[in-house]
Amino acid sequence: MIALELEALLGDLGYASFDFADCPQQALDRARATRPVLITADFRLHTGTGVQAVELISAEMGAIPVIYVTGNPDLLPAHLPGCIIDKPISARALADACVSVTAGRAAQG
């Protein structure tokens, strides 16, 4: 349910393509198939964590903007790149996080 809500909110912000993953390896496989312009990751996945998924993707593909969406922000390591937003997801918080993590990307692009 959270993934579908996130998809709808990101769609409202202009994002048009979405993939979902239950484990870090599946996330990497999907990123290989279609390089993401933005990663949203929950801390808890069915197997593994969103942090592990982002680390796998980043190790292979380089830095990609990331937003961690979690009900447990205290479980995330302090050194993570990107933004962290709490559940329940606020459309405003998500929009602000998208702007924050993608700032400067258009100029580099």
C-alpha positions in Angstrom: 0.0 0.0 0.0 2.8 2.4 0.8 4.5 1.8 -2.5 1.3 2.6 -4.4 0.8 5.7 -2.4 4.4 6.7 -3.1 3.9 6.0 -6.8 0.8 8.2 -6.9 2.5 11.1 -5.1 5.6 10.9 -7.3 3.4 10.7 -10.4 1.8 14.0 -9.2 5.4 15.4 -9.1 6.0 14.4 -12.7 7.8 11.1 -12.3 6.5 8.6 -14.9 8.3 5.3 -14.4 8.3 3.2 -11.3 9.7 -0.2 -10.2 9.2 -2.0 -6.9 11.6 -4.5 -5.2 11.2 -6.8 -2.3 15.0 -7.3 -1.7 18.3 -5.6 -2.5 19.2 -7.9 -5.4 15.8 -7.4 -7.0 16.3 -3.6 -6.7 19.7 -3.9 -8.4 18.3 -6.0 -11.2 15.5 -3.5 -11.8 18.0 -0.6 -11.7 20.1 -2.4 -14.3 17.1 -2.8 -16.6 16.1 0.9 -16.3 18.6 3.3 -14.6 16.6 5.3 -12.0 16.7 9.1 -11.8 15.6 8.8 -8.2 15.5 6.0 -5.7 13.0 5.9 -2.9 13.8 3.2 -0.3 12.1 2.0 2.8 14.4 0.8 5.6 12.6 -2.6 5.8 12.2 -4.7 2.7 10.7 -8.2 2.6 14.3 -9.5 2.7 17.1 -7.1 3.6 16.9 -3.3 3.8 16.6 -0.3 1.5 20.0 0.8 2.7 21.5 -2.4 1.3 19.6 -1.9 -1.9 20.9 1.6 -2.4 24.4 0.5 -1.6 24.3 -2.2 -4.2 22.9 0.1 -6.9 25.3 2.9 -6.0 28.3 0.6 -6.1 27.5 -0.4 -9.6 25.9 2.6 -11.1 27.3 5.6 -9.2 25.5 8.1 -7.2 21.7 8.4 -7.8 19.5 10.7 -5.7 17.8 8.8 -2.9 15.0 9.4 -0.5 14.5 7.1 2.4 10.8 6.8 3.4 10.5 5.0 6.7 8.6 4.8 9.9 11.8 4.1 11.7 14.2 6.9 10.9 16.2 6.1 14.1 17.3 2.8 12.5 19.0 4.5 9.6 22.7 5.1 9.8 23.6 8.8 10.3 26.0 9.0 7.3 23.4 8.2 4.5 23.3 10.4 1.5 20.0 11.8 0.5 16.9 12.7 2.5 14.8 10.9 5.0 11.1 11.4 5.3 8.8 9.8 7.9 5.7 7.8 7.4 2.9 8.6 7.0 4.1 10.2 3.8 3.3 13.9 3.5 3.0 15.1 -0.1 4.8 18.3 0.8 7.7 16.5 2.6 8.1 14.2 -0.5 8.1 17.2 -2.9 10.7 19.0 -0.7 12.9 15.9 -0.5 12.7 15.5 -4.3 13.8 19.1 -4.8 16.6 18.7 -2.2 18.1 15.5 -3.6 17.9 16.5 -7.2 19.2 20.1 -6.8 22.1 20.7 -9.1 21.4 17.5 -11.2 19.7 19.4 -14.0 22.8 21.7 -14.2 25.1 18.7 -14.4 22.8 16.8 -16.8 
